[in-house]
Amino acid sequence: MKRSRWWLAMAATFLAVAGAEAAPPQSQTAFGTAQKVTPFQGYGYEPAVLVDDYGNIYVTAHKENWQLAVAPDVNSPTYTRSMSWIWNSYDNGLTFPDLPGWTQVSIEQHEFGDEGDFALDDAGHLYFIDTNVADDTIARYSTHGRGALSFDFSRPLLPAAQLVDDRPWVTAHGDGKVFYFGNEGDKVTYPLGQGTGTGFGPGRYTVYRSLDGGQSFDSIGYTLADSGWCRPAADHAAGSKNVYAFCTNDGGSDDVSSDTNPVGTLWAYSSSDDGATWSRNKAGEYKALDSTTSWPTVSVSSDGSLWALYVDATALDANNFPTGNRLRLFHSTNRGASWTEQDITPRAGRYEYAWLSVSRDGKKLGLGVYYKPDAAAAWRVYGAVWKPGQVPALVSLDESNPVSSAGAPEAPADLMSSAFGPDGHLSVVWTRRVFDVSVPDVTGAAIARDIYFARSK
């Protein structure tokens, strides 16, 4: 072989291998102007977003801590609220009024709520579960079209047998199949969960299911073995009974007396019978001593495959604080039995609270995330839309308004969120710190935080 042909052959081989190992970056997706969601003098954090089949957008958030008992709410008939924030938007995120109530007295808005979560089933029902720490309230709404939403019922107790209901998660599918994931806070305190299968055993999270549209729940629940921080997802394919959770394991600690192992396990739990039984498989490992570790996120694609995202530390300092992070994307095509992994970190630096979404047709992935390039920088919020196999290109959603001051060690609060709508647009919600007291930008020091929203163009 002549040298020139040898070189061309080698170059072609190299490019083919490189193309298989290094995914191309995705072009940037433009987003609209950031919109403030929290009402006048009402503050909050830990926001989540959903979009229904009609394009109605729903946002919920934790009220600011000093407003937990009662917060000013200019959208409420009584101008006050005690439940967690929950809004809807019929105009693509330009305005966010409250959801409709039972009566003009708005009794349900005055049931105390600490933090809530919501889910949509496939029959047009929106479920909102709001913890009061000892148990949870539940409210259900029905969607009938763009801007058409009716209030179904509200109940002050789920009830769930565990003593503590901290940071509830809920997912739903089909017609009235609802799954509440209760966080006891440790793997010892609640021993009453019942179940069979490899997914059952002592854990932080217990699954309580309802098959009648939230009218009643199994109050004992099924505890997910060795579960730490979790997020659930349900398959929305017609007739599907598949429900999932993707979890850390707190480094194997029981969260009461045993030590945390430096290397933790990422567990994938799956149920094919609407939460009656669960199986458990290992998806990967992570740096469990990371002091900023948080929830993975998981979504089910239209083809039934699973996508999950975890923000892991690249390295930890002497105080177990990350010196950098990477975004780890997991994919399973066999209902969580096995997983492949891709590093989709767009830039070096710090990341927190990334939230993964999958478009309705399964052709696009989306995320919202807090990011800063180095310790001295301020945290900002970013969004991205990209195709599976590529690497997301981050877009600053509000460049002139950082969500924290320069040098802040952590991003605001414990989560932000993203969701695709039926039109393929990605909605992102996040928290911006407004005013701090005592020690600026130390977790828990903020006394005023606002929620903002942006949508891809």
Rosetta blueprint (number, residue, H / E / L):
1 M L
2 K L
3 R H
4 S H
5 R H
6 W H
7 W H
8 L H
9 A H
10 M H
11 A H
12 A H
13 T H
14 F H
15 L H
16 A H
17 V H
18 A H
19 G H
20 A H
21 E H
22 A L
23 A L
24 P L
25 P E
26 Q L
27 S L
28 Q L
29 T L
30 A L
31 F E
32 G L
33 T L
34 A L
35 Q E
36 K E
37 V L
38 T L
39 P L
40 F L
41 Q L
42 G L
43 Y L
44 G E
45 Y E
46 E E
47 P E
48 A E
49 V E
50 L E
51 V E
52 D L
53 D L
54 Y L
55 G L
56 N L
57 I E
58 Y E
59 V E
60 T E
61 A E
62 H E
63 K E
64 E L
65 N H
66 W H
67 Q H
68 L L
69 A L
70 V L
71 A E
72 P E
73 D L
74 V L
75 N L
76 S L
77 P L
78 T L
79 Y L
80 T E
81 R E
82 S L
83 M L
84 S L
85 W E
86 I E
87 W E
88 N E
89 S E
90 Y L
91 D L
92 N L
93 G L
94 L L
95 T L
96 F L
97 P L
98 D E
99 L L
100 P L
101 G L
102 W L
103 T L
104 Q L
105 V L
106 S L
107 I H
108 E H
109 Q H
110 H H
111 E L
112 F L
113 G L
114 D L
115 E E
116 G E
117 D E
118 F E
119 A E
120 L E
121 D L
122 D L
123 A L
124 G L
125 H E
126 L E
127 Y E
128 F E
129 I E
130 D E
131 T E
132 N L
133 V E
134 A L
135 D L
136 D E
137 T E
138 I E
139 A E
140 R E
141 Y E
142 S E
143 T E
144 H E
145 G E
146 R L
147 G L
148 A E
149 L E
150 S E
151 F E
152 D E
153 F E
154 S E
155 R E
156 P L
157 L L
158 L L
159 P L
160 A L
161 A L
162 Q L
163 L L
164 V L
165 D E
166 D E
167 R E
168 P E
169 W E
170 V E
171 T E
172 A E
173 H E
174 G L
175 D L
176 G L
177 K E
178 V E
179 F E
180 Y E
181 F E
182 G E
183 N E
184 E L
185 G L
186 D L
187 K L
188 V L
189 T L
190 Y L
191 P L
192 L L
193 G L
194 Q L
195 G L
196 T L
197 G L
198 T L
199 G L
200 F E
201 G L
202 P L
203 G L
204 R L
205 Y E
206 T E
207 V E
208 Y E
209 R E
210 S E
211 L L
212 D L
213 G L
214 G L
215 Q L
216 S L
217 F L
218 D L
219 S L
220 I L
221 G L
222 Y E
223 T E
224 L E
225 A L
226 D L
227 S L
228 G L
229 W L
230 C E
231 R E
232 P E
233 A E
234 A E
235 D L
236 H L
237 A L
238 A L
239 G L
240 S L
241 K L
242 N L
243 V E
244 Y E
245 A E
246 F E
247 C E
248 T L
249 N L
250 D H
251 G H
252 G H
253 S L
254 D L
255 D L
256 V L
257 S L
258 S L
259 D L
260 T L
261 N L
262 P L
263 V E
264 G E
265 T E
266 L E
267 W E
268 A E
269 Y E
270 S E
271 S E
272 S L
273 D L
274 D L
275 G L
276 A L
277 T L
278 W L
279 S E
280 R E
281 N E
282 K E
283 A E
284 G E
285 E E
286 Y E
287 K E
288 A L
289 L L
290 D L
291 S L
292 T L
293 T L
294 S L
295 W L
296 P L
297 T E
298 V E
299 S E
300 V E
301 S L
302 S L
303 D L
304 G L
305 S L
306 L E
307 W E
308 A E
309 L E
310 Y E
311 V E
312 D E
313 A E
314 T E
315 A E
316 L E
317 D L
318 A L
319 N L
320 N L
321 F L
322 P E
323 T E
324 G E
325 N E
326 R E
327 L E
328 R E
329 L E
330 F E
331 H E
332 S E
333 T L
334 N L
335 R L
336 G L
337 A L
338 S L
339 W L
340 T E
341 E E
342 Q E
343 D E
344 I L
345 T L
346 P L
347 R L
348 A L
349 G L
350 R E
351 Y E
352 E E
353 Y E
354 A E
355 W E
356 L E
357 S E
358 V E
359 S L
360 R L
361 D L
362 G L
363 K L
364 K L
365 L E
366 G E
367 L E
368 G E
369 V E
370 Y E
371 Y E
372 K E
373 P L
374 D L
375 A L
376 A L
377 A L
378 A L
379 W L
380 R E
381 V E
382 Y E
383 G E
384 A E
385 V E
386 W E
387 K L
388 P L
389 G L
390 Q L
391 V E
392 P L
393 A L
394 L L
395 V E
396 S E
397 L L
398 D L
399 E L
400 S L
401 N L
402 P L
403 V L
404 S L
405 S L
406 A L
407 G L
408 A L
409 P L
410 E L
411 A L
412 P L
413 A L
414 D L
415 L L
416 M L
417 S E
418 S E
419 A E
420 F E
421 G L
422 P L
423 D L
424 G L
425 H L
426 L E
427 S E
428 V E
429 V E
430 W E
431 T E
432 R E
433 R E
434 V E
435 F E
436 D E
437 V L
438 S L
439 V L
440 P L
441 D L
442 V L
443 T L
444 G L
445 A L
446 A E
447 I E
448 A E
449 R E
450 D E
451 I E
452 Y E
453 F E
454 A E
455 R E
456 S E
457 K L
